[in-house]
């Protein structure tokens, strides 16, 4: 029996609210878009016109959200780019979340992972305090570190399985009982999925491993980072992550997440594409056009069978 610790201080929201998947499908139907916008504002990569401060970044995030409008159906925020501002981090994250349409699902890319009572506090922060619809978590400490997140049945929990960084294989490919560690993680997470709210983080830079995890995960959602700046190809990622789509025709879907905060400026504060188009890189028309057809630096795919 697992003792979750301070339950009385962190009450779980176990009500049968709209699930992440249902909210995502409704948003896709309403917007006609499969695009997921990543809002990870890296100060060094922002346009020169943006003030390098929480207030300046809040305005930048709001401008992007307004510019893309109905071109996107969901959003993903990496908490590190907000937490870096210290005591002003909560204000900035609150401003960013407030700028998002309420009917669009939000993923908080937190990659949390700790013992049961601490995990419950993390889950409370992500789902109760911030109201996110999905989160990324590390499974290294085992089931009891993930269970407090999974207890929120209407939320999606993306388990970090096989990452996109160059050092991913150092531990994730260690072999046990004839299989790589990432495969054991995938199988364990499938066993933990009592409420149908487990997804996986699998890097697009490792297409063979992506195919492996899809075979284990079945129809569960995959969050696939590494497209763009890290060199992975979105088309290849989609093919490899939907290898069983032929068995479920009409069900395979995907969405891309572009990171507008990580696009480099050149010359007089305009990137090459913007200069060719005659508008500054942060011009709303340029942002909207880019979000409709291409990533501004790197992107993430979320796929399901």
N, C-alpha and C positions, 0 to 999 in steps of 0.2 A: 504494500500500500504506500502511495506517495503522499507525503505531507507537503502541501503547497505553501505552508507558512502563513503569512499575514493576510489571509483571505478577508478578514473583517475590515482591513484598511484599503483593500483593493478589490472591491466587488466586481465580479465578472458580468459583462453584458451578454447574457446567454439567450436573449430574446430572439425569436425567429424573424429577424429583419431581412431585407433584401440581400441576397448573397452577392459577393463580388462578381461572380460569373453572370448572374442575372442583371446586375447593374451595368456591367460592361456590355452585355448584349443589347440592353435597352438604349444605352448611349450610342452604340454603333448604329442602331436602327434610326435613332433620332437625328444623328449628324450625317449619316451616310459615309462615315469615315472609320478606318481601322487604325488610325494613327494614334500613338501614345507619345506625348511630349515630355521629354526629360528636362527638368528645371534644376540644373546643377551649376549655379553661377560662380565660376572660377574668376576672381578679380583680375588676374594677369591676362586673361583671354577675352575680357569684355571690350566692347568698342570704346575708344578714347573718350567719347562724349559722356560715358556713364561714370558717375562719382563713385570712387572706391570706398564705400561706406555702407552700413546696413540700410540707411535711408535711400541711397542711390540704387542699390541692388533691388530694393523693394519696388522702386519705380520701374526698373528695367524688367523685372519679372511681370509686373502688372501690364506693361506695354506689350510684352510678348504674348501674354494670354489674350489680351484684347485683339492683337494683330491676327492671331491664328483663328480666333472665333470658333466656328463649327468645323474647322478643318481637322480637329483632333477629337478623339472620343474618350481619352483618359490621360492621366498625368503621373509622372514618377519623379519624386524628389529624393536625392541622396542627402541624408541628414548631415553628413560631414561638411558640406558646403554652407550649412547654416550654423552648425555647432562651432565652427571655427571662429565665430564672432563673439564667443564667450558669453558674458552676461546679457548681451544684446541678441543672442541667438534665438531665444524664445519669441521675442518681438518680431524678428525677421521671418521666422517660420510661420508665425501667426498671420503676418501680412501676406505671405505667399499663398497660404491655404485659403485665406479670405478672398483672394483674387480669382480663385478657381470656381467655375460653375458648379453648383451644388449637386447637379444630376450626373456628374462625370466621376468615375471611380479614381481614387488616388492610391498610389503605391508609395509607401515610405521605405526607401532603400536604406535600412538601418544595420543589417547584418549583426543582429544581437545574438548572444549565446552565453548563458551563465546558469548557475544552479537554480533549482526550482523557485525559491522565494524571490530571488533577484529577477528571474525570467518573468515571474508574474508581475513585478513592478514595471519591467520593460513593456510587457504586453498591455498593461493598464495605460502607460504613457502613450503608446502608439495608437491603440484602438479607442480608449476612453477619453484621454485628455486631448489628443490631436484629431481623433475621429477618422483615421485612415481606414481604407478598405482592404489593404493588403500590406504585407511586410516581408522583408527578407531576413532569414535567421541562419545562424551556424548550428550544425547538429553535433559538434565534436563532443559535447558533454553528455550526449545521449537523450533518450526519450523525455526524461523528466525536465530537461532544459527547453524542450520544444512544446510540451503538452500545454503549458499555460497560454500559449499563442493559439494552439489548435482548439482549445476550449471555446474560443470565440467562433462559433459555428458558421456565422455569416461572413467571416473574413477569410481571405486567402493567405496562406503561409508558404512562401517560396523558400525551400530548403537549399542552401548553398551546397552544390553537389560536385560539379567540375567547372572550375573557374577559367577565365580567359587570359589571365596574366602569364608572363613567360615562365615564372617559377611554379606554375600549377602542378606539374607532374612530380615535383620533389616529394610530396607526401601523398597526393591524390592517386598516384599510380603505384604506390607500394602494394605488393601482392600479399594476399592472405587467402588460404584455402583455394588457390588457383585463380583468384580474381583480383582486379585492381580495387583499391579502397573506394574509389568513387562509385563503383558498382554496388559495393556493400551498403554505402550510404543511400543509394537509390532504392535498393530493396528494403532497407529498414524503414525509409520514409513511406513507402507503399504500405507496409505493415501498420504504421502509425496513423494512417489516413482513415480514421473511424467516422469522420463527418464529411468526407468528400471535399476538403478544403486544403489539400496539400498540392503545391506546385514545386518546380525545381529551377534552380539557377544553373545553367549549363552554357559555357562559353562557345560562341560561334567560331572561335579560332581553333577549335578541336572538333572538326566535323565527324570524325569516326566515333569519338566519345559521345558526341551529341546523338548520333544514331543509336548507340548503345543505350543511353539513358531513355530515349524515346521508346525503345522496345520494352524496357522495364516499366516505365511510367504509364504506359497505355495512353489513355485520352486525357491525362492531366496536363495542366498548363505548364509550359516551359518559358522561363525568362532567360533570354539569350543575349548576353552582352558581348561586345567585341567587334561589332560591325562598324566599319569606317576607319577611324584613326588607328585601331589595333590591327587592321589589315584583313578582317574577315569579310566575306561576301554574303550579303543578305540572301541572295537567291539560293546559294549553296546551303546556308543555314536552314532555310525553309524546307528545302528538299530533304535534308538529312533529319530534320526534326519531325517530319511528317511521313516517315517511310511506310507507315501502315494506312495512310490516307486512302489508298486504293481499296481497302476493305470497308471503308466508311465514306462512300462518296457523298459530297455535298456538305460534309461536316468540317473539313479542314479550313482553318482560318488563321490569319496572322495580323499582327499590328506592329508598326515600327515606332521607336521612340528616338527622336532626334534631340541632341543636346545643344541648344542655341547658346548656352553659356560658354561652350568650348569651341569657338571658332575664331581663328587667328586673324588679326588685322595686318595689312601690309601697306606700304607707301603712306599716303596721306590719310590714314584711318579708314581705308576702304579695302575689303578683300578683292581679289582679282575678279571673282564672279560679280560682285557688286559694282566694281568699276565698269565692267563690260555692260552692265545693265543700266548704268547711269544713276543709280540710287545708292545712298549709304547702306552699309551692311545691316544697320539696325533700323532701317526704314520699314514701317509696317507693311508696305506693299511687297518689299523684298522678303520679309519674314514669312508673310502669308504664302507667297509663291514657293519659297523654299520648303515650308512645311507640307505643302501639297505634293511635292514631287521628290525631295531629296533631303538628306541629312546635312546639317551644318557643321559637322565635325566627327561625331561618332553616333552610332545608333544601337538600339536594342530591339530585338524581335521577341514578341511573346507568341508562342504557337501552341495550337492544340490540334488533335486529330480531327 
